[in-house]
Amino acid sequence: MPGIPADSPSVKRERSHVHDAYKGFLAEESTSVCAAAIKALTEDIRRSSATTLMGLRDDLMTAGALLKQCDDAPISIESLCELFVRFVTRTALDVPDFDK
């Protein structure tokens, strides 16, 4: 995903969490690569400590950059991550209290 260097501190800190979640979901018998990526991004939302929509967006973009770097990630994973971030940030505008 554009704008997030792979060697930035936030990327290094989160690398194992997102990667482990992705690999764990891939290990499930009936989970596709795309479904595993979406589940890993959803898990990243659960673990996020962001207090603003922009903070959550940044966390998701970092997670997407990490998923893109996985050895077995298909080319389409970058598009999937970008669409997921757009969906989450657009639907989050419908919720008046971000903390919920």
C-alpha positions as a Markdown table, in Angstrom:
| # | Residue | x | y | z |
|---|---|---|---|---|
| 1 | Met | 0.0 | 0.0 | 0.0 |
| 2 | Pro | 1.4 | 3.4 | -0.9 |
| 3 | Gly | 3.1 | 5.7 | 1.6 |
| 4 | Ile | 4.1 | 3.1 | 4.3 |
| 5 | Pro | 7.7 | 2.1 | 4.2 |
| 6 | Ala | 8.3 | -1.6 | 5.1 |
| 7 | Asp | 11.0 | -0.7 | 7.5 |
| 8 | Ser | 9.0 | 1.9 | 9.5 |
| 9 | Pro | 8.8 | 1.2 | 13.3 |
| 10 | Ser | 5.0 | 0.7 | 13.2 |
| 11 | Val | 5.3 | -1.9 | 10.4 |
| 12 | Lys | 8.0 | -3.8 | 12.2 |
| 13 | Arg | 6.0 | -3.8 | 15.5 |
| 14 | Glu | 2.9 | -5.1 | 13.9 |
| 15 | Arg | 4.5 | -7.6 | 11.5 |
| 16 | Ser | 4.1 | -10.7 | 13.6 |
| 17 | His | 0.6 | -10.0 | 14.7 |
| 18 | Val | -0.9 | -9.5 | 11.2 |
| 19 | His | 1.2 | -12.2 | 9.6 |
| 20 | Asp | 0.4 | -14.7 | 12.3 |
| 21 | Ala | -3.3 | -13.9 | 12.0 |
| 22 | Tyr | -3.2 | -14.3 | 8.2 |
| 23 | Lys | -1.3 | -17.6 | 8.4 |
| 24 | Gly | -3.6 | -18.9 | 11.1 |
| 25 | Phe | -6.7 | -18.1 | 9.0 |
| 26 | Leu | -5.1 | -19.7 | 5.9 |
| 27 | Ala | -4.5 | -22.9 | 7.9 |
| 28 | Glu | -8.2 | -23.3 | 8.2 |
| 29 | Glu | -9.3 | -25.8 | 5.7 |
| 30 | Ser | -12.0 | -23.9 | 3.8 |
| 31 | Thr | -10.5 | -20.4 | 3.9 |
| 32 | Ser | -9.4 | -18.8 | 0.7 |
| 33 | Val | -6.4 | -16.4 | 0.6 |
| 34 | Cys | -8.8 | -13.4 | 0.2 |
| 35 | Ala | -11.0 | -14.5 | 3.1 |
| 36 | Ala | -7.9 | -15.0 | 5.3 |
| 37 | Ala | -6.7 | -11.4 | 4.5 |
| 38 | Ile | -10.1 | -9.9 | 5.3 |
| 39 | Lys | -10.2 | -11.9 | 8.6 |
| 40 | Ala | -6.6 | -10.7 | 9.4 |
| 41 | Leu | -7.6 | -7.1 | 8.7 |
| 42 | Thr | -10.7 | -7.5 | 10.9 |
| 43 | Glu | -8.6 | -8.9 | 13.7 |
| 44 | Asp | -6.3 | -5.8 | 13.3 |
| 45 | Ile | -9.4 | -3.6 | 13.8 |
| 46 | Arg | -10.2 | -5.5 | 17.0 |
| 47 | Arg | -6.6 | -5.0 | 18.3 |
| 48 | Ser | -6.3 | -1.4 | 17.2 |
| 49 | Ser | -6.0 | 1.3 | 19.9 |
| 50 | Ala | -6.9 | 4.0 | 17.4 |
| 51 | Thr | -9.2 | 6.7 | 18.8 |
| 52 | Thr | -9.8 | 8.5 | 15.4 |
| 53 | Leu | -10.9 | 7.3 | 12.0 |
| 54 | Met | -7.6 | 8.5 | 10.5 |
| 55 | Gly | -5.7 | 6.4 | 13.1 |
| 56 | Leu | -7.7 | 3.4 | 12.3 |
| 57 | Arg | -7.1 | 4.0 | 8.6 |
| 58 | Asp | -3.4 | 4.2 | 9.2 |
| 59 | Asp | -3.4 | 1.0 | 11.2 |
| 60 | Leu | -5.3 | -0.8 | 8.4 |
| 61 | Met | -3.0 | 0.6 | 5.7 |
| 62 | Thr | 0.0 | -0.7 | 7.7 |
| 63 | Ala | -1.6 | -4.1 | 8.1 |
| 64 | Gly | -2.4 | -4.1 | 4.4 |
| 65 | Ala | 1.3 | -3.3 | 3.6 |
| 66 | Leu | 2.3 | -6.3 | 5.8 |
| 67 | Leu | -0.1 | -8.7 | 4.1 |
| 68 | Lys | 1.2 | -7.6 | 0.7 |
| 69 | Gln | 4.7 | -8.6 | 1.8 |
| 70 | Cys | 3.7 | -12.2 | 2.7 |
| 71 | Asp | 5.5 | -14.8 | 0.5 |
| 72 | Asp | 2.3 | -16.4 | -0.6 |
| 73 | Ala | 0.2 | -13.3 | -1.1 |
| 74 | Pro | -1.4 | -13.0 | -4.5 |
| 75 | Ile | -1.1 | -9.8 | -6.5 |
| 76 | Ser | -4.8 | -9.0 | -5.8 |
| 77 | Ile | -4.2 | -8.7 | -2.1 |
| 78 | Glu | -3.2 | -5.0 | -2.4 |
| 79 | Ser | -6.5 | -4.2 | -4.1 |
| 80 | Leu | -8.4 | -6.2 | -1.6 |
| 81 | Cys | -6.8 | -4.3 | 1.3 |
| 82 | Glu | -7.4 | -0.9 | -0.3 |
| 83 | Leu | -11.1 | -1.7 | -0.9 |
| 84 | Phe | -11.4 | -3.0 | 2.7 |
| 85 | Val | -9.9 | 0.3 | 4.1 |
| 86 | Arg | -12.3 | 2.3 | 1.9 |
| 87 | Phe | -15.3 | 0.3 | 3.1 |
| 88 | Val | -14.4 | 0.5 | 6.8 |
| 89 | Thr | -13.7 | 4.2 | 6.7 |
| 90 | Arg | -16.9 | 5.0 | 4.7 |
| 91 | Thr | -19.2 | 2.9 | 6.9 |
| 92 | Ala | -17.5 | 4.2 | 10.0 |
| 93 | Leu | -18.9 | 7.6 | 9.1 |
| 94 | Asp | -22.4 | 6.2 | 9.8 |
| 95 | Val | -21.5 | 5.6 | 13.5 |
| 96 | Pro | -21.7 | 8.8 | 15.5 |
| 97 | Asp | -19.5 | 7.5 | 18.3 |
| 98 | Phe | -16.2 | 6.2 | 16.9 |
| 99 | Asp | -15.2 | 4.5 | 20.2 |
| 100 | Lys | -18.1 | 2.0 | 19.9 |
